[in-house]
Amino acid sequence: MFGLMQDYPLLVHTILDHGAINHGEREMVTRSVEGPIRRTTLAAVRNRALRVSKALELDGVKLGDRIATMAWNTERHLETWFGIMGNGAIYHTLNPRLFAEQLDYIVNHAEDEIMFVDLTFVPILEALKDKFGTVRKYIVMTDADHMPDSALPNAVAYEEWIGAVDDDFEWKSFDENTAAGLCYTSGTTGNPKGVLYSHRSNVLHGLMVNTPDVFGLKSEDVIMAIVPMFHAHNDTRTPVVASALNLVAFITLSLLLMGPMQHAGLAAATTAAAVTQLVALLWLLRRRSGDLGMGEVNASVLRILLASAVMGTVVWAGAGLGQWQNGGNDPRNLAVFGATAVVGLVTYLAVAAALGSPELRDLQAAIRRRVRA
């Protein structure tokens, strides 16, 4: 005998439905690759994702087909994610930082059929297009006005492509263990290895990471997802977490890590990260020297601060180094890379030296155990 309560599969696109129905006007803010800041809503994301699914079906995409994306964190990229999954296909994120040989291997091993690409990465794919044996269409994630004169075969502007269909489409229904996303390793040991995520795993992960002992977010909270969507699928779940637990206050996908990052934007991000860490450090030091003992400082604050220092170093320094490598070895980018690395490292060391709380020792012990594992 089986139960009858809540008898429906854990499919990622049903969570977007929940967000659009109950929090449809919640905003999502991103910086477009073309430059301007773009604002949309969860309801609009769902409508356009439905159009992506419908257009993919017209292009002959079926259950289990791999659809690649090489794009920054933008609302268009998020629309394609849900549109691909809602059609029953598998979204496959490509890391543009990988070597050409690795991208060649990954695309052919996955047998990608259609590829979504941001303007930034069109030259990368143009150089590799003759090596891709299964890709039959390229969708450049821009509008007709910004569509480049590209050598990619069967290339079409994203806005024109979804503009040819409406949102009168029903998500496909299938088993919750159906594959939803594919992500490859960087190939540090041999060829890159593909990691396949299911709808069920994505939804459950989204639910679990928002428990009180992890993020514990509320519907009023705002999320800025810094990790690129092509890196472990942005931990695959920020949009899932936000909409699954009424947290669609909004997902502010990083305003600075998407699109052609300018020196001023990167410098501003570096300054903001440094100031935030410094203010938090001074606050903690004041608590230490004041009447309130360090034991009263919530362990969560310590975790957030230390995570901020480490992640700030990794993200901003990585962005600076990436821009340096891909921007003609501009010394300004290298300077930003060095500065951000120093800021994060010094902050972490200062906090570790200043705080002697049991919570910090527990956290350090946990980190050591994780490293050994």
KEKOLSE-612936 format. One record per residue (C-alpha): residue number from 1; residue in three letters; x, y, z. Coordinates in Angstrom, 1 decimal, always signed. Each point is the difference from the previous one (the first is absolute). Layout:
BEGIN
{NUM; 'ALA'; {X; Y; Z}}
...
END
This chain:
BEGIN
{1; 'MET'; {+0.0; +0.0; +0.0}}
{2; 'PHE'; {+1.3; +3.4; -0.9}}
{3; 'GLY'; {-0.8; +3.4; +1.5}}
{4; 'LEU'; {-2.0; +2.6; -1.9}}
{5; 'MET'; {+1.3; +3.2; +1.5}}
{6; 'GLN'; {+2.2; +2.3; -2.1}}
{7; 'ASP'; {+0.3; -2.6; -2.7}}
{8; 'TYR'; {+2.0; +1.8; -2.7}}
{9; 'PRO'; {+3.6; -0.3; -1.2}}
{10; 'LEU'; {+2.7; +2.3; +1.2}}
{11; 'LEU'; {+0.6; +1.9; -3.2}}
{12; 'VAL'; {+2.0; +3.2; -0.1}}
{13; 'HIS'; {-2.4; +1.9; -2.3}}
{14; 'THR'; {-2.9; -0.5; +2.5}}
{15; 'ILE'; {+1.9; +2.1; +2.5}}
{16; 'LEU'; {+0.2; +2.8; -2.5}}
{17; 'ASP'; {-3.8; -0.3; -0.3}}
{18; 'HIS'; {-0.3; +0.4; +3.7}}
{19; 'GLY'; {+2.2; +3.1; +0.0}}
{20; 'ALA'; {-1.8; +1.6; -2.9}}
{21; 'ILE'; {-3.5; -0.7; +1.5}}
{22; 'ASN'; {+0.8; +1.1; +3.5}}
{23; 'HIS'; {+2.7; +2.5; -0.5}}
{24; 'GLY'; {-0.3; +1.0; -3.6}}
{25; 'GLU'; {+0.9; +3.6; +0.5}}
{26; 'ARG'; {+3.3; -0.6; +1.8}}
{27; 'GLU'; {+2.8; +1.5; -1.9}}
{28; 'MET'; {+3.1; -1.5; -1.5}}
{29; 'VAL'; {+2.8; +2.5; -0.8}}
{30; 'THR'; {+2.9; -0.8; -2.2}}
{31; 'ARG'; {+2.5; +1.9; -2.2}}
{32; 'SER'; {-0.4; -0.9; -3.6}}
{33; 'VAL'; {+3.0; -1.0; -2.2}}
{34; 'GLU'; {-0.9; +3.0; -2.2}}
{35; 'GLY'; {+0.5; +2.3; +3.1}}
{36; 'PRO'; {-3.2; +1.3; +1.5}}
{37; 'ILE'; {-1.5; -1.2; +3.2}}
{38; 'ARG'; {-3.1; -2.2; -0.6}}
{39; 'ARG'; {-2.9; -0.6; +2.3}}
{40; 'THR'; {-2.5; -2.7; -0.4}}
{41; 'THR'; {-2.4; -2.0; +2.2}}
{42; 'LEU'; {-0.6; -3.7; +0.8}}
{43; 'ALA'; {-3.2; +0.1; -1.9}}
{44; 'ALA'; {+1.8; +1.3; -3.1}}
{45; 'VAL'; {+2.8; -2.5; +0.4}}
{46; 'ARG'; {-2.6; -2.8; +0.0}}
{47; 'ASN'; {-1.8; +1.3; -3.0}}
{48; 'ARG'; {+3.2; +0.3; -2.0}}
{49; 'ALA'; {+1.2; -3.4; +1.2}}
{50; 'LEU'; {-3.2; -1.5; -1.4}}
{51; 'ARG'; {+0.8; +1.6; -3.3}}
{52; 'VAL'; {+3.5; -1.4; +0.1}}
{53; 'SER'; {-1.5; -3.5; +0.6}}
{54; 'LYS'; {-2.4; +0.5; -2.9}}
{55; 'ALA'; {+2.6; +1.2; -2.4}}
{56; 'LEU'; {+2.3; -2.9; +1.0}}
{57; 'GLU'; {-2.8; -2.4; -0.8}}
{58; 'LEU'; {-0.5; +1.6; -3.4}}
{59; 'ASP'; {+3.7; -0.5; -0.6}}
{60; 'GLY'; {-0.4; -3.7; +0.6}}
{61; 'VAL'; {+1.4; -0.2; +3.6}}
{62; 'LYS'; {-1.3; -3.0; +1.9}}
{63; 'LEU'; {+0.3; -1.6; +3.4}}
{64; 'GLY'; {+3.7; -0.6; +1.0}}
{65; 'ASP'; {+1.6; +2.2; -2.7}}
{66; 'ARG'; {+2.9; +2.0; +1.2}}
{67; 'ILE'; {-0.2; +3.8; -0.6}}
{68; 'ALA'; {+3.1; +1.9; +0.8}}
{69; 'THR'; {+0.4; +3.6; +1.4}}
{70; 'MET'; {+3.1; +2.1; +0.1}}
{71; 'ALA'; {-1.3; +3.2; +1.7}}
{72; 'TRP'; {+0.3; +2.3; +3.0}}
{73; 'ASN'; {-2.5; +0.4; +2.8}}
{74; 'THR'; {-2.8; +1.8; -1.7}}
{75; 'GLU'; {-3.8; -0.3; -0.1}}
{76; 'ARG'; {+0.3; -1.5; -3.5}}
{77; 'HIS'; {+2.3; -2.8; +1.3}}
{78; 'LEU'; {-2.5; -0.7; +2.8}}
{79; 'GLU'; {-2.9; -0.1; -2.5}}
{80; 'THR'; {+1.9; -2.6; -2.1}}
{81; 'TRP'; {+0.7; -2.1; +3.0}}
{82; 'PHE'; {-3.6; -0.4; +0.9}}
{83; 'GLY'; {-1.1; -0.2; -3.6}}
{84; 'ILE'; {+2.4; -2.8; -0.7}}
{85; 'MET'; {-1.0; -2.0; +3.1}}
{86; 'GLY'; {-3.7; +0.7; -0.5}}
{87; 'ASN'; {+0.3; -1.6; -3.5}}
{88; 'GLY'; {+1.6; -3.1; +1.5}}
{89; 'ALA'; {+3.4; +0.7; -1.5}}
{90; 'ILE'; {+3.2; +0.4; +2.0}}
{91; 'TYR'; {+1.7; +3.3; +0.4}}
{92; 'HIS'; {+3.8; -0.3; -0.4}}
{93; 'THR'; {+2.0; +3.0; +1.3}}
{94; 'LEU'; {+3.4; +0.6; -1.7}}
{95; 'ASN'; {+2.8; +1.7; +1.9}}
{96; 'PRO'; {+1.5; +2.6; -2.3}}
{97; 'ARG'; {+3.2; +0.0; +2.0}}
{98; 'LEU'; {+0.9; -3.5; -1.1}}
{99; 'PHE'; {+2.6; -0.7; -2.6}}
{100; 'ALA'; {-1.2; -0.5; -3.6}}
{101; 'GLU'; {+0.9; -3.6; +0.0}}
{102; 'GLN'; {-2.1; -0.6; +3.1}}
{103; 'LEU'; {-3.0; +1.8; -1.5}}
{104; 'ASP'; {+0.4; -2.1; -3.2}}
{105; 'TYR'; {+0.0; -3.2; +2.0}}
{106; 'ILE'; {-2.9; +1.0; +2.3}}
{107; 'VAL'; {-2.4; +1.2; -2.8}}
{108; 'ASN'; {+0.6; -3.1; -2.0}}
{109; 'HIS'; {-0.1; -2.4; +2.9}}
{110; 'ALA'; {-3.4; +1.5; +1.1}}
{111; 'GLU'; {-1.2; +0.0; -3.5}}
{112; 'ASP'; {-1.6; +3.5; +0.4}}
{113; 'GLU'; {-2.5; +0.8; -2.7}}
{114; 'ILE'; {-0.7; +3.7; +0.5}}
{115; 'MET'; {+2.1; +2.6; +1.6}}
{116; 'PHE'; {-0.9; +3.2; +1.7}}
{117; 'VAL'; {+2.8; +2.5; +0.1}}
{118; 'ASP'; {+0.6; +3.5; +1.3}}
{119; 'LEU'; {+1.6; +2.7; -2.2}}
{120; 'THR'; {+3.1; -0.2; +2.0}}
{121; 'PHE'; {+0.7; -3.6; -0.9}}
{122; 'VAL'; {-0.9; +0.0; -3.7}}
{123; 'PRO'; {+3.7; +0.2; -1.1}}
{124; 'ILE'; {+0.8; -3.1; +2.2}}
{125; 'LEU'; {-2.7; -2.1; -1.7}}
{126; 'GLU'; {+0.8; +1.4; -3.5}}
{127; 'ALA'; {+3.5; -1.4; +0.4}}
{128; 'LEU'; {-1.3; -3.4; +1.1}}
{129; 'LYS'; {-3.1; -0.4; -2.2}}
{130; 'ASP'; {+1.5; -2.3; -2.5}}
{131; 'LYS'; {+1.0; -2.5; +2.7}}
{132; 'PHE'; {-3.5; -0.3; +1.5}}
{133; 'GLY'; {-1.5; -3.0; -1.7}}
{134; 'THR'; {-3.6; +0.2; +1.4}}
{135; 'VAL'; {-0.8; +3.7; +0.5}}
{136; 'ARG'; {-2.6; +1.0; -2.7}}
{137; 'LYS'; {-1.1; +3.4; +1.2}}
{138; 'TYR'; {+1.4; +3.0; +1.9}}
{139; 'ILE'; {-2.2; +2.4; +1.9}}
{140; 'VAL'; {+1.8; +3.3; +0.8}}
{141; 'MET'; {-1.4; +1.5; +3.1}}
{142; 'THR'; {-0.7; +3.5; -1.2}}
{143; 'ASP'; {-2.5; +1.9; -2.1}}
{144; 'ALA'; {+0.1; +0.7; -3.7}}
{145; 'ASP'; {+1.6; +3.4; +0.5}}
{146; 'HIS'; {+3.0; -1.5; +1.7}}
{147; 'MET'; {+0.2; -3.2; -2.1}}
{148; 'PRO'; {+3.6; -0.3; -1.3}}
{149; 'ASP'; {+0.9; -1.1; -3.5}}
{150; 'SER'; {+1.0; -3.4; +1.2}}
{151; 'ALA'; {+1.6; -3.0; -1.8}}
{152; 'LEU'; {-2.0; -2.4; +2.3}}
{153; 'PRO'; {-2.3; -2.2; -2.2}}
{154; 'ASN'; {-3.7; +0.4; +0.4}}
{155; 'ALA'; {+0.5; +2.9; +2.5}}
{156; 'VAL'; {-3.1; +2.0; +1.1}}
{157; 'ALA'; {-0.5; +2.8; +2.5}}
{158; 'TYR'; {-1.7; -1.2; +3.2}}
{159; 'GLU'; {-2.7; +2.7; +0.1}}
{160; 'GLU'; {-1.0; -0.8; -3.6}}
{161; 'TRP'; {+0.0; -3.7; +0.7}}
{162; 'ILE'; {-2.4; +0.1; +3.0}}
{163; 'GLY'; {-1.9; +2.9; -1.6}}
{164; 'ALA'; {-1.2; -2.4; -2.7}}
{165; 'VAL'; {-2.1; -2.0; +2.6}}
{166; 'ASP'; {-2.3; +0.8; +2.9}}
{167; 'ASP'; {-0.2; -1.4; +3.5}}
{168; 'ASP'; {-2.9; -2.3; -0.7}}
{169; 'PHE'; {+1.9; -3.1; +1.1}}
{170; 'GLU'; {-0.3; -2.6; +2.7}}
{171; 'TRP'; {+3.1; -1.2; +1.8}}
{172; 'LYS'; {+0.8; -3.6; -0.9}}
{173; 'SER'; {-0.7; -2.6; +2.7}}
{174; 'PHE'; {+2.4; -2.8; +0.8}}
{175; 'ASP'; {+1.7; -1.9; +2.8}}
{176; 'GLU'; {+1.6; +2.1; +2.6}}
{177; 'ASN'; {+3.3; -2.0; -0.4}}
{178; 'THR'; {+0.2; +1.3; -3.6}}
{179; 'ALA'; {+3.3; +1.8; -0.7}}
{180; 'ALA'; {-0.2; +3.7; +0.3}}
{181; 'GLY'; {+3.5; +1.4; -0.3}}
{182; 'LEU'; {+3.5; -1.0; -1.1}}
{183; 'CYS'; {+3.2; +1.6; +1.2}}
{184; 'TYR'; {+3.6; -1.2; -0.7}}
{185; 'THR'; {+3.0; +0.2; +2.1}}
{186; 'SER'; {+3.1; +2.0; -1.0}}
{187; 'GLY'; {+1.9; -3.2; -1.0}}
{188; 'THR'; {+2.8; +0.3; +2.6}}
{189; 'THR'; {+0.3; -3.8; -0.2}}
{190; 'GLY'; {-0.4; -1.1; -3.6}}
{191; 'ASN'; {-3.0; +1.1; -2.1}}
{192; 'PRO'; {-2.7; +2.0; +1.7}}
{193; 'LYS'; {-2.7; -2.1; +1.7}}
{194; 'GLY'; {-3.7; +0.6; -0.4}}
{195; 'VAL'; {-2.2; +0.4; +3.1}}
{196; 'LEU'; {-3.7; -0.5; -0.6}}
{197; 'TYR'; {-2.6; +1.6; +2.2}}
{198; 'SER'; {-3.6; -1.2; +0.2}}
{199; 'HIS'; {-3.1; +2.1; +0.6}}
{200; 'ARG'; {-0.5; -1.7; +3.3}}
{201; 'SER'; {+3.6; +0.7; +1.2}}
{202; 'ASN'; {-0.3; +3.7; -1.0}}
{203; 'VAL'; {-3.3; +0.5; +1.9}}
{204; 'LEU'; {+1.1; -1.9; +3.1}}
{205; 'HIS'; {+3.3; +1.8; +0.1}}
{206; 'GLY'; {-1.9; +3.3; -0.3}}
{207; 'LEU'; {-2.2; -0.9; +2.9}}
{208; 'MET'; {+2.8; -1.2; +2.2}}
{209; 'VAL'; {+2.4; +2.9; -0.4}}
{210; 'ASN'; {-2.7; +2.3; +1.3}}
{211; 'THR'; {-0.4; -1.7; +3.3}}
{212; 'PRO'; {+0.8; +2.1; +3.1}}
{213; 'ASP'; {+3.5; -1.5; +0.4}}
{214; 'VAL'; {+1.0; +1.0; -3.5}}
{215; 'PHE'; {-1.5; +3.1; -1.6}}
{216; 'GLY'; {-3.2; +0.3; +1.9}}
{217; 'LEU'; {-1.3; +2.8; -2.3}}
{218; 'LYS'; {-3.4; +1.7; +0.2}}
{219; 'SER'; {-2.4; +1.3; -2.7}}
{220; 'GLU'; {+1.3; +3.6; +0.7}}
{221; 'ASP'; {+3.6; -0.9; -0.7}}
{222; 'VAL'; {+1.9; +0.9; -3.1}}
{223; 'ILE'; {+2.5; -2.3; -1.5}}
{224; 'MET'; {+3.1; +1.0; -2.1}}
{225; 'ALA'; {+1.3; -3.1; -1.7}}
{226; 'ILE'; {+3.7; +0.6; -0.7}}
{227; 'VAL'; {+1.0; -3.4; -1.2}}
{228; 'PRO'; {-0.3; -0.2; -3.8}}
{229; 'MET'; {-2.8; -2.2; -1.3}}
{230; 'PHE'; {+2.6; -2.0; -2.0}}
{231; 'HIS'; {+1.9; -0.8; +3.2}}
{232; 'ALA'; {-1.6; -3.1; +1.5}}
{233; 'HIS'; {-3.3; +1.4; -1.2}}
{234; 'ASN'; {+0.4; +2.9; +2.3}}
{235; 'ASP'; {-0.3; -2.7; +2.7}}
{236; 'THR'; {-3.0; -0.8; -2.3}}
{237; 'ARG'; {-2.5; +1.2; +2.4}}
{238; 'THR'; {-0.2; +3.7; +0.9}}
{239; 'PRO'; {-3.2; +0.6; -2.1}}
{240; 'VAL'; {-1.4; -3.3; +1.3}}
{241; 'VAL'; {+0.6; +0.9; +3.6}}
{242; 'ALA'; {-1.5; +3.5; -0.5}}
{243; 'SER'; {-3.2; -1.1; -1.5}}
{244; 'ALA'; {-0.4; -3.3; +1.8}}
{245; 'LEU'; {-0.4; +1.5; +3.4}}
{246; 'ASN'; {-1.7; +3.3; -0.8}}
{247; 'LEU'; {+3.5; +1.6; -0.2}}
{248; 'VAL'; {-0.7; +1.6; -3.3}}
{249; 'ALA'; {+0.5; +3.4; +1.6}}
{250; 'PHE'; {+2.5; -0.1; -2.7}}
{251; 'ILE'; {+3.0; -1.6; -1.4}}
{252; 'THR'; {+2.4; +2.8; -0.9}}
{253; 'LEU'; {+2.3; -1.8; -2.3}}
{254; 'SER'; {+3.4; +1.7; +0.3}}
{255; 'LEU'; {-0.1; +3.4; -1.7}}
{256; 'LEU'; {+3.8; +0.0; -0.6}}
{257; 'LEU'; {+1.0; -3.5; -1.0}}
{258; 'MET'; {-2.2; -0.1; -3.1}}
{259; 'GLY'; {+0.8; +1.5; -3.3}}
{260; 'PRO'; {+3.1; +1.9; -1.0}}
{261; 'MET'; {+1.2; +1.2; +3.4}}
{262; 'GLN'; {+1.5; +3.4; +0.0}}
{263; 'HIS'; {+2.9; +1.2; +2.1}}
{264; 'ALA'; {-2.1; +2.4; +2.0}}
{265; 'GLY'; {-2.6; -2.7; +0.7}}
{266; 'LEU'; {+2.6; -2.4; +1.2}}
{267; 'ALA'; {+1.7; +2.6; +2.1}}
{268; 'ALA'; {-3.3; +1.0; +1.6}}
{269; 'ALA'; {-0.7; -3.6; +0.8}}
{270; 'THR'; {+3.4; -0.4; +1.6}}
{271; 'THR'; {-0.4; +3.1; +2.0}}
{272; 'ALA'; {-3.5; -1.1; +1.2}}
{273; 'ALA'; {+1.3; -3.4; +1.0}}
{274; 'ALA'; {+3.0; +1.5; +1.9}}
{275; 'VAL'; {-2.2; +2.6; +1.8}}
{276; 'THR'; {-2.6; -2.7; +1.0}}
{277; 'GLN'; {+2.7; -2.2; +1.5}}
{278; 'LEU'; {+1.7; +2.8; +1.8}}
{279; 'VAL'; {-3.3; +1.3; +1.6}}
{280; 'ALA'; {-0.8; -3.6; +1.1}}
{281; 'LEU'; {+3.4; -0.4; +1.5}}
{282; 'LEU'; {-0.1; +3.3; +1.9}}
{283; 'TRP'; {-3.4; -0.9; +1.3}}
{284; 'LEU'; {+1.2; -3.3; +1.3}}
{285; 'LEU'; {+3.1; +1.5; +1.6}}
{286; 'ARG'; {-2.2; +2.6; +1.7}}
{287; 'ARG'; {-2.1; -2.8; +1.4}}
{288; 'ARG'; {+3.1; -1.8; +1.2}}
{289; 'SER'; {+1.3; +3.1; +1.9}}
{290; 'GLY'; {-3.3; +1.2; +1.3}}
{291; 'ASP'; {-2.3; -1.2; +2.8}}
{292; 'LEU'; {-1.5; -2.7; -2.2}}
{293; 'GLY'; {+2.1; -3.1; -0.1}}
{294; 'MET'; {+0.9; -1.8; -3.2}}
{295; 'GLY'; {-2.1; -2.9; +1.1}}
{296; 'GLU'; {-3.1; +2.1; -0.8}}
{297; 'VAL'; {+1.0; +0.4; -3.6}}
{298; 'ASN'; {-2.2; -2.3; -2.0}}
{299; 'ALA'; {+2.0; -2.8; -1.7}}
{300; 'SER'; {-1.8; +0.7; -3.2}}
{301; 'VAL'; {+1.5; +3.5; -0.1}}
{302; 'LEU'; {+3.5; -1.6; +0.2}}
{303; 'ARG'; {-0.8; -2.4; -2.7}}
{304; 'ILE'; {-1.4; +2.7; -2.3}}
{305; 'LEU'; {+3.0; +2.2; +0.6}}
{306; 'LEU'; {+2.6; -2.7; -0.6}}
{307; 'ALA'; {-1.9; -1.3; -3.0}}
{308; 'SER'; {-0.2; +3.6; -1.3}}
{309; 'ALA'; {+3.8; +0.4; +0.3}}
{310; 'VAL'; {+0.8; -3.3; -1.8}}
{311; 'MET'; {-2.7; +0.3; -2.6}}
{312; 'GLY'; {+0.9; +3.7; -0.6}}
{313; 'THR'; {+3.5; -1.0; -0.7}}
{314; 'VAL'; {-0.9; -2.9; -2.3}}
{315; 'VAL'; {-2.7; +1.9; -2.0}}
{316; 'TRP'; {+1.5; +3.4; -0.4}}
{317; 'ALA'; {+3.5; -1.2; -0.4}}
{318; 'GLY'; {-1.1; -2.6; -2.4}}
{319; 'ALA'; {-1.9; +2.5; -2.0}}
{320; 'GLY'; {+3.0; +2.4; -0.1}}
{321; 'LEU'; {+2.3; -2.8; -1.1}}
{322; 'GLY'; {-2.4; -1.1; -2.6}}
{323; 'GLN'; {-0.4; +3.5; -1.4}}
{324; 'TRP'; {+3.8; +0.4; +0.1}}
{325; 'GLN'; {+0.5; -3.2; -2.0}}
{326; 'ASN'; {-2.8; +0.7; -2.5}}
{327; 'GLY'; {+0.5; +3.8; -0.3}}
{328; 'GLY'; {+3.4; +0.3; -1.5}}
{329; 'ASN'; {+1.9; -0.4; +3.3}}
{330; 'ASP'; {-1.1; +3.5; +1.0}}
{331; 'PRO'; {+2.0; +0.9; +3.1}}
{332; 'ARG'; {-3.0; +1.7; +1.6}}
{333; 'ASN'; {-1.8; -3.4; +0.1}}
{334; 'LEU'; {+3.1; -1.7; +1.5}}
{335; 'ALA'; {+0.1; +2.8; +2.7}}
{336; 'VAL'; {-3.6; -0.7; +0.8}}
{337; 'PHE'; {+0.7; -3.7; +0.2}}
{338; 'GLY'; {+2.9; +0.5; +2.4}}
{339; 'ALA'; {-1.9; +2.6; +2.1}}
{340; 'THR'; {-3.1; -2.2; +0.5}}
{341; 'ALA'; {+2.1; -3.0; +0.9}}
{342; 'VAL'; {+1.8; +2.0; +2.7}}
{343; 'VAL'; {-3.2; +1.5; +1.3}}
{344; 'GLY'; {-1.7; -3.3; +0.5}}
{345; 'LEU'; {+3.1; -1.7; +1.5}}
{346; 'VAL'; {+0.8; +2.8; +2.4}}
{347; 'THR'; {-3.6; +0.2; +1.1}}
{348; 'TYR'; {-0.2; -3.7; +0.7}}
{349; 'LEU'; {+3.3; -0.1; +1.9}}
{350; 'ALA'; {-1.0; +3.1; +2.0}}
{351; 'VAL'; {-3.3; -1.6; +1.0}}
{352; 'ALA'; {+1.7; -3.3; +0.9}}
{353; 'ALA'; {+2.5; +1.8; +2.2}}
{354; 'ALA'; {-2.5; +2.3; +1.7}}
{355; 'LEU'; {-2.6; -2.5; +0.9}}
{356; 'GLY'; {+0.5; -2.7; +2.5}}
{357; 'SER'; {-3.6; -1.2; +0.3}}
{358; 'PRO'; {-0.9; -3.7; +0.2}}
{359; 'GLU'; {-2.2; +0.5; -3.1}}
{360; 'LEU'; {+3.0; +1.0; -2.0}}
{361; 'ARG'; {+2.1; -2.9; +1.2}}
{362; 'ASP'; {-2.9; -2.4; -0.8}}
{363; 'LEU'; {-0.2; +1.6; -3.5}}
{364; 'GLN'; {+3.7; -0.4; -0.6}}
{365; 'ALA'; {-0.2; -3.6; +1.2}}
{366; 'ALA'; {-2.9; -0.7; -2.4}}
{367; 'ILE'; {+2.0; +1.5; -2.9}}
{368; 'ARG'; {+3.0; -2.2; +0.8}}
{369; 'ARG'; {-2.2; -3.1; +0.1}}
{370; 'ARG'; {-1.5; +0.9; -3.3}}
{371; 'VAL'; {+3.4; +0.6; -1.6}}
{372; 'ARG'; {+1.3; -3.4; +1.3}}
{373; 'ALA'; {-3.2; -1.7; -1.3}}
END
